[in-house]
């Protein structure tokens, strides 16, 4: 569905025939429309009522400053390819993205391409966790990576795709990369603790592992939002799976210390069930 401009807009920059930047009421707006940039120059007017396919708006003062810094240091053709990819992400999920993606993701992709050309690969320590917890974002990230890598004529490894997925996840959920990384670090720490206590190596491709990470993700969300969860089988679980319950209490301590919160006993008993699955694997 097309969008009609409510006001005349003055062109700040033309990225290609289909993408331009305008400055409107102290906001940066990226306009997408077939042919909108053709023959246009800085200072020309896009008339009120013009139909466009998409408008991305950047209005936070700090974001605007950082966005303009990105524009200054990134070639306009590369910027356009990145914006086309972001537009495609927005279309596929049919949801608005946090404006910070136009800064954080493009900046990351710019440096990533430089690393690829210099044969410098940065290992992503949370790659398996990202792919397991955020499969939708990972699929979208692969699309972005393919588009950008094809333009830059480089090969984009899965480690980088994982980082891109974090940017997309953050933009979809209106959060920050640091919080997403923190939660992934927490999940990884917990899994390693369970492995040490049970003296096992958990298969990162297994269904039990995926279930466990997903449970941790939503448990953390409930804990931070102070939502109650009722486990009516709590006492039975404690008495039946004593070893796993003790480990679950240790996991709760890790979560509590990291997030500076109290983890309720019902959450501990739910954790016990997942840990028990791993313990059972010792005898299989």
C-alpha positions in Angstrom: 0.0 0.0 0.0 1.4 3.4 -1.0 1.8 6.4 1.3 1.0 9.9 0.3 3.4 12.6 1.5 1.6 15.1 3.8 4.0 17.9 3.2 6.5 19.1 0.6 9.8 17.5 1.3 13.3 18.9 0.4 15.9 16.4 -0.8 18.9 16.1 1.4 20.6 13.2 -0.5 19.9 10.9 -3.4 21.1 7.3 -2.8 19.8 5.9 -6.1 16.8 6.2 -8.4 14.5 4.6 -5.7 15.8 5.9 -2.4 16.3 9.5 -1.2 16.8 11.2 2.1 14.8 14.3 3.2 15.0 16.4 6.3 11.5 17.2 7.7 10.7 19.0 11.0 14.1 18.0 12.5 13.6 14.4 11.4 15.5 12.4 8.9 13.2 10.5 6.5 14.3 7.8 4.1 11.8 7.6 1.2 11.4 4.6 -1.0 9.6 4.8 -4.3 10.3 3.7 -7.8 12.0 6.5 -9.7 11.7 9.0 -6.8 15.4 9.8 -7.0 15.8 9.9 -10.8 17.3 13.2 -11.8 16.8 14.7 -8.3 19.5 16.8 -6.7 20.1 18.2 -3.2 17.7 21.0 -2.4 15.0 20.0 -4.8 11.4 19.5 -3.6 9.3 16.4 -3.5 5.7 17.6 -3.7 3.0 17.0 -1.1 0.8 14.1 -2.3 3.6 12.2 -3.9 3.1 8.5 -3.4 5.9 6.5 -1.9 6.2 2.8 -0.9 7.9 3.3 2.5 9.1 5.9 4.9 11.7 5.3 7.6 11.9 8.1 10.1 14.8 8.9 12.4 13.8 11.4 15.0 15.9 10.8 18.2 18.5 13.5 18.4 21.4 11.2 19.1 20.3 8.8 16.5 20.1 11.6 13.9 23.6 12.7 14.6 25.0 9.1 14.4 22.9 8.4 11.3 24.4 11.5 9.5 27.9 10.3 10.5 27.1 6.9 8.9 26.0 8.7 5.7 29.2 10.7 5.6 31.5 7.7 5.9 29.6 5.0 3.9 29.4 5.1 0.1 25.9 6.0 -1.1 25.6 2.8 -3.2 26.5 0.6 -0.2 24.1 2.6 2.0 21.3 2.1 -0.6 21.9 -1.7 -0.7 21.7 -1.9 3.1 18.5 0.2 3.2 17.0 -2.0 0.6 17.7 -5.0 2.8 16.3 -3.3 5.9 13.2 -2.5 3.8 12.8 -6.1 2.8 13.1 -7.2 6.5 10.4 -4.7 7.4 8.1 -6.0 4.6 8.6 -9.7 5.5 7.7 -9.2 9.1 5.1 -6.6 8.4 6.3 -4.5 11.4 8.0 -1.2 12.0 11.6 -1.5 13.1 13.4 0.5 15.7 15.1 3.4 14.1 18.5 2.4 15.5 18.8 -0.4 12.9 19.7 2.3 10.3 22.7 3.1 12.3 23.8 0.0 14.1 23.3 -2.5 11.3 24.7 -0.4 8.5 27.7 0.5 10.6 28.3 -3.2 11.5 27.9 -4.3 7.8 30.4 -1.6 6.7 33.0 -2.9 9.1 32.1 -6.5 8.3 32.8 -6.0 4.6 36.1 -4.5 5.4 37.0 -7.5 7.6 35.9 -9.9 4.9 38.1 -8.2 2.3 41.0 -8.4 4.8 40.3 -12.0 5.5 39.6 -11.2 9.2 36.9 -13.4 10.7 35.5 -12.7 14.1 34.1 -15.8 15.8 30.6 -15.4 17.2 30.5 -17.2 20.5 26.7 -17.2 20.6 26.1 -18.5 17.0 24.3 -21.7 18.0 22.2 -19.9 20.6 21.2 -17.1 18.2 20.2 -19.6 15.5 18.3 -21.7 18.0 16.5 -18.8 19.8 15.9 -16.5 16.9 15.3 -18.7 13.8 13.1 -16.0 12.1 15.8 -13.3 12.6 18.5 -15.7 11.4 16.7 -16.4 8.2 16.2 -12.6 7.6 19.8 -12.0 8.5 20.9 -14.5 5.8 18.9 -12.6 3.3 20.5 -9.4 4.3 24.0 -11.0 4.3 23.5 -12.5 0.8 22.3 -9.1 -0.6 25.2 -7.1 0.9 27.8 -9.7 0.2 26.7 -10.1 -3.4 27.1 -6.3 -3.8 30.5 -6.2 -2.1 31.6 -9.4 -3.8 32.7 -11.2 -0.6 31.6 -14.3 1.3 29.7 -13.7 4.5 30.3 -16.4 7.1 27.6 -17.7 9.5 29.4 -15.9 12.4 28.6 -12.6 10.8 25.0 -13.7 10.0 24.6 -14.3 13.7 25.6 -10.8 14.5 23.2 -9.4 11.8 20.4 -11.5 13.4 21.0 -9.8 16.7 20.6 -6.4 15.1 17.3 -7.5 13.5 16.1 -9.1 16.8 16.8 -5.9 18.6 15.1 -3.7 16.0 12.0 -5.9 16.0 11.7 -5.9 19.8 12.7 -2.3 20.3 15.6 -3.3 22.5 19.3 -3.0 22.5 22.0 -5.3 21.2 23.7 -5.2 24.6 20.7 -6.6 26.3 20.3 -9.3 23.7 24.0 -10.3 24.0 23.7 -10.3 27.8 20.8 -12.7 27.6 22.7 -15.0 25.2 25.8 -14.9 27.5 23.5 -15.8 30.4 22.0 -18.8 28.5 25.5 -20.0 27.5 26.8 -19.7 31.1 23.9 -21.7 32.4 24.3 -24.5 29.9 28.0 -24.7 30.7 27.2 -24.9 34.4 24.7 -27.7 33.8 27.3 -29.6 31.7 29.9 -29.3 34.4 27.6 -30.5 37.1 26.3 -33.4 35.1 29.7 -34.1 33.5 28.2 -34.2 30.1 28.5 -32.4 26.8 25.1 -31.1 25.6 24.3 -31.5 21.9 23.8 -27.9 20.7 21.7 -29.3 17.8 19.4 -31.3 20.0 15.7 -30.6 20.7 16.3 -30.7 24.4 18.9 -28.0 24.1 16.6 -25.8 22.0 13.8 -26.3 24.5 16.1 -25.4 27.4 17.4 -22.2 25.8 13.9 -21.2 24.9 12.7 -21.8 28.5 15.6 -19.7 29.8 14.7 -16.9 27.5 11.1 -16.8 28.6 11.9 -17.4 32.2 14.2 -14.4 32.2 11.5 -12.3 30.6 9.0 -13.4 33.2 11.4 -12.8 36.1 12.3 -9.3 34.8 8.6 -8.5 34.4 7.8 -10.0 37.8 5.2 -12.3 36.4 4.1 -15.3 38.5 4.2 -18.8 37.2 2.4 -21.6 39.0 3.8 -25.1 39.0 1.3 -27.2 40.9 3.7 -30.2 40.7 6.5 -28.3 42.4 6.8 -30.5 45.5 6.6 -33.7 43.6 9.3 -32.5 41.2 11.6 -31.5 44.2 11.3 -34.9 45.8 11.5 -37.0 42.6 14.4 -35.2 40.9 16.5 -34.2 43.8 19.8 -33.9 42.0 18.4 -31.9 39.1 16.5 -29.7 41.6 19.8 -28.8 43.4 21.4 -27.9 40.0 18.3 -25.8 39.1 18.7 -23.9 42.4 22.3 -23.2 41.4 21.1 -22.0 38.0 18.6 -19.7 39.7 21.5 -18.2 41.7 23.3 -17.5 38.5 20.3 -15.8 37.0 19.6 -13.9 40.2 23.2 -12.7 40.5 23.4 -11.6 36.9 20.1 -9.9 36.7 20.0 -8.8 40.4 16.6 -10.4 40.9 15.0 -13.1 43.0 14.0 -16.2 41.2 10.9 -17.8 42.6 10.8 -21.5 43.5 8.1 -22.3 40.8 10.6 -21.1 38.2 13.3 -23.4 39.8 11.0 -26.4 39.6 10.3 -25.8 35.9 14.1 -25.5 35.3 14.4 -28.8 37.1 12.4 -30.6 34.5 14.7 -29.5 31.7 17.8 -30.3 33.6 16.4 -33.8 34.4 16.1 -34.4 30.6 19.8 -33.8 30.3 20.5 -36.0 33.4 18.5 -38.8 31.8 20.6 -38.6 28.7 23.6 -39.9 30.8 21.9 -43.3 31.0 20.9 -43.5 27.3 
